[in-house]
């Protein structure tokens, strides 16, 4: 049991699945130590508590061989990306015990990268220093930022190179435009944000009006919030249904929005028409890049 515990500890760094339980156990242990005058426990000491043994035994029993892995996951971060495209999937990826999630910046250093709405994300590695062999290549979307990335030779070359060896090539929202521009979606079924989805035809892909679309080792999610559905589907592929189900519960992902909609078909005609007109110019810019391929 001690060897299994040590292996699990090495793999759980940063993973969210057990974080609340670790925090409770360590807080209780620290309080007890404070009352007795003893030094507070380290992470290694805290996890030897019998309660933690019970948690780990239960996880091993329920999650089986999917409990611990060694995936290398690269998530591309570029100026004016859409934050929720990245942050939603990141929660699920970072909750995979043993996986290593790399936030790969398109910029020359590790300066925080601002999203289209000003939320800055701290990258962990540059494109040049990122792992060459990946289990998952992930590209999120945006508008102006996505168009800029599609026009950058260095970034597109990095995407093509990492995709050539990646086990899973993935995107959310207009991130599929970046994959398409890189020539990775020709003849493939894929999806994107509703405002740009049909443009996939211009790149030789097959647009599909679904929230998550899989074609071989290509997995694409539709617009923004569908990144959660996409990530759950990918976790199931990587670690099995029980692990994915555990993370759905951990994240309390049970969407029941106060306003139903989220698609052109389920939105009132005046609002849908207004939003479609606003999205059309961006779609035309994506089409222009497809024509220039």
C-alpha positions in Angstrom: 0.0 0.0 0.0 2.9 2.4 0.8 4.4 2.0 -2.7 1.0 2.6 -4.3 0.4 5.7 -2.1 3.8 7.1 -3.1 3.1 6.5 -6.8 -0.3 8.2 -6.5 1.1 11.2 -4.6 3.7 11.8 -7.3 0.9 11.8 -9.9 -1.7 13.8 -8.1 0.1 17.2 -8.0 -2.3 19.9 -9.1 -5.1 17.4 -9.7 -8.5 18.7 -8.6 -10.3 15.5 -8.0 -9.0 14.9 -4.5 -8.1 18.5 -3.6 -11.1 19.2 -1.3 -10.5 16.0 0.7 -6.7 16.6 1.0 -7.5 20.2 2.3 -10.0 18.9 4.9 -7.6 16.2 6.1 -4.7 18.5 6.3 -6.7 21.2 8.1 -7.9 18.7 10.7 -4.4 17.4 11.2 -2.9 20.9 11.5 -5.6 21.8 14.1 -4.8 18.7 16.1 -1.0 19.3 15.9 -1.6 22.9 17.0 -3.4 21.8 20.1 -0.7 19.3 21.0 2.2 21.6 20.2 3.5 19.3 17.4 4.6 20.6 14.0 1.9 20.6 11.3 2.1 17.6 8.9 3.6 17.7 5.5 1.6 16.6 2.5 3.4 13.2 2.6 2.6 12.8 6.3 -1.0 13.9 6.0 -1.8 11.4 3.3 -0.7 8.5 5.6 -3.8 9.2 7.6 -6.2 6.2 7.6 -8.9 8.4 6.2 -6.7 9.1 3.2 -5.9 5.4 2.8 -9.7 4.9 2.6 -10.1 7.6 -0.1 -7.3 6.1 -2.2 -8.5 2.6 -1.9 -12.0 3.7 -3.0 -10.5 5.6 -5.9 -8.4 2.6 -7.0 -11.4 0.3 -6.7 -13.8 2.6 -8.7 -11.5 4.2 -11.2 -9.3 1.1 -11.7 -6.4 1.4 -14.2 -7.6 4.9 -15.3 -6.7 6.4 -12.0 -3.1 7.3 -12.9 -1.6 8.2 -16.3 1.3 10.1 -17.8 -0.3 12.2 -20.5 1.5 15.2 -22.0 -1.1 17.8 -22.8 -0.3 21.1 -24.6 -2.9 23.9 -24.6 -2.1 26.8 -26.9 -2.4 30.3 -25.4 -2.3 33.3 -27.7 -3.1 37.0 -27.4 -6.9 37.7 -27.5 -7.9 34.1 -27.1 -11.4 33.4 -25.6 -10.7 32.5 -21.9 -13.6 30.0 -21.4 -12.4 28.0 -24.4 -9.3 27.3 -22.4 -10.3 27.4 -18.7 -13.2 25.0 -19.0 -11.2 22.2 -20.5 -8.2 23.0 -18.3 -10.1 22.1 -15.2 -10.7 18.6 -16.5 -7.2 18.1 -17.9 -5.5 19.4 -14.8 -7.6 16.9 -12.7 -6.0 13.9 -14.4 -3.6 12.3 -11.9 -0.2 12.0 -13.4 -0.9 14.1 -16.5 1.2 17.1 -17.3 -0.6 20.2 -18.7 1.5 22.7 -20.6 0.1 26.2 -21.2 2.1 27.0 -24.4 2.5 30.7 -25.3 2.9 31.9 -28.8 5.0 34.8 -27.5 8.8 34.8 -27.0 8.6 34.7 -23.1 6.4 33.7 -20.3 4.7 37.0 -19.8 1.0 36.6 -18.9 -1.2 36.4 -22.1 -4.4 38.5 -22.1 -7.6 37.1 -23.4 -10.0 38.9 -25.7 -11.8 40.2 -22.6 -8.7 41.0 -20.6 -8.3 37.9 -18.4 -4.6 37.1 -18.3 -3.3 33.5 -18.2 0.2 32.7 -17.0 1.8 30.3 -19.6 4.2 27.6 -18.4 6.3 27.1 -21.5 7.1 28.7 -24.9 6.5 26.9 -28.2 10.2 26.3 -28.6 10.5 24.7 -25.2 7.3 22.7 -25.3 7.3 18.9 -25.5 7.7 17.5 -29.0 5.6 14.4 -28.4 2.1 15.0 -27.1 -0.8 12.9 -26.0 -3.2 15.8 -26.5 -2.7 19.0 -28.7 -5.4 21.5 -27.8 -6.3 24.8 -29.5 -9.0 27.1 -28.2 -10.6 29.9 -30.2 -11.4 33.6 -30.4 -12.0 36.2 -33.0 -9.2 38.7 -33.8 -6.7 36.7 -31.9 -7.5 33.5 -33.9 -7.2 35.3 -37.2 -3.8 36.6 -36.1 -2.6 33.1 -35.1 -3.8 31.8 -38.5 -1.6 34.3 -40.2 1.5 33.5 -38.2 3.9 31.1 -39.8 5.7 30.2 -36.6 2.6 29.2 -34.8 1.1 27.3 -37.7 4.3 25.4 -38.2 4.3 24.5 -34.4 0.7 23.3 -34.7 1.5 21.1 -37.7 4.6 19.7 -36.1 3.0 18.8 -32.8 -0.1 17.4 -34.5 2.1 15.1 -36.7 2.9 13.1 -33.6 0.0 13.8 -31.2 -2.3 11.0 -30.2 -5.3 13.4 -30.0 -5.6 16.6 -32.0 -8.3 18.8 -30.5 -10.0 22.2 -30.5 -12.9 24.2 -29.0 -14.8 26.9 -30.8 -12.9 28.6 -33.6 -9.8 26.8 -32.6 -10.9 24.4 -35.3 -10.2 27.2 -37.8 -6.6 27.0 -36.7 -6.5 23.3 -37.2 -8.2 23.7 -40.5 -5.7 26.3 -41.7 -2.9 23.9 -40.7 -4.4 21.4 -43.1 -5.4 19.0 -40.4 -9.1 18.7 -41.0 -9.3 17.9 -44.7 -11.9 15.3 -45.2 -12.6 15.2 -41.5 -15.9 15.7 -39.7 -15.5 18.7 -37.3 -17.4 21.4 -35.6 -16.8 25.0 -34.5 -18.7 28.0 -33.1 -22.1 28.4 -34.9 -21.0 31.7 -36.4 -18.1 30.0 -38.3 -18.9 26.3 -38.5 -19.9 26.3 -42.2 -16.6 27.9 -43.1 -15.0 24.6 -42.4 -16.1 23.5 -45.9 -13.8 26.1 -47.3 -10.9 24.3 -45.7 -12.0 20.9 -47.0 -13.5 19.8 -43.7 -17.1 18.4 -43.2 -19.0 20.7 -40.8 -21.2 19.0 -38.2 -23.8 20.7 -36.1 -23.0 19.0 -32.8 -21.4 20.1 -29.6 -18.7 17.4 -29.7 -17.5 15.7 -32.9 -14.9 12.9 -33.1 -13.3 11.7 -36.4 -10.4 9.4 -35.8 -7.9 11.1 -33.5 -9.6 14.5 -34.2 -11.9 15.8 -31.4 -13.5 19.2 -31.8 -16.0 21.1 -29.6 -18.4 23.7 -30.8 -18.6 27.2 -29.3 -17.2 28.3 -25.9 -19.2 26.4 -23.3 -19.2 23.2 -25.3 -15.5 23.0 -24.2 -16.9 21.5 -21.0 -18.7 18.7 -23.0 -15.6 18.3 -25.2 -13.3 17.9 -22.2 -15.6 15.3 -20.5 -15.6 13.3 -23.8 -11.8 13.4 -23.9 -11.3 12.5 -20.3 -13.5 9.4 -21.0 -11.3 8.5 -23.9 -8.1 8.9 -21.9 -9.2 7.5 -18.5 -12.6 5.8 -18.8 -16.1 6.6 -18.0 -15.8 6.4 -14.2 -13.1 9.0 -14.1 -15.0 11.3 -16.4 -18.2 10.8 -14.3 -16.2 11.7 -11.1 -15.0 15.0 -12.6 -18.5 15.8 -13.8 -19.6 15.5 -10.2 -16.6 17.3 -8.8 -17.3 20.2 -11.1 -21.1 19.9 -10.3 -21.7 20.1 -14.1 -25.4 19.9 -14.3 -26.3 22.8 -16.7 -29.8 24.2 -16.2 -29.5 27.8 -17.5 -32.3 30.3 -16.6 -32.6 31.2 -20.3 -32.8 28.3 -22.6 -31.2 28.7 -26.0 -27.6 28.7 -27.1 -28.2 27.8 -30.7 -29.6 29.7 -33.6 -32.6 27.4 -33.7 -33.5 27.8 -30.1 -33.0 31.6 -29.9 -35.8 34.1 -30.6 -35.7 35.3 -34.2 -34.9 39.0 -33.5 -31.9 38.1 -31.2 -30.7 35.3 -33.5 -30.9 37.6 -36.6 -28.9 40.3 -34.8 -26.2 37.9 -33.6 -25.9 36.2 -37.0 -25.3 39.6 -38.6 -22.6 40.3 -36.1 -20.9 37.0 -36.7 -20.9 37.2 -40.5 -18.0 39.5 -40.9 -15.7 37.2 -38.9 -16.8 34.2 -40.9 -15.9 36.1 -44.1 -12.4 36.8 -42.7 -12.0 33.1 -42.0 -13.2 32.4 -45.6 -10.6 34.8 -47.0 -7.8 32.9 -45.1 -9.2 29.6 -46.5 -9.0 31.1 -50.1 -5.4 32.1 -49.5 -4.4 28.6 -48.5 
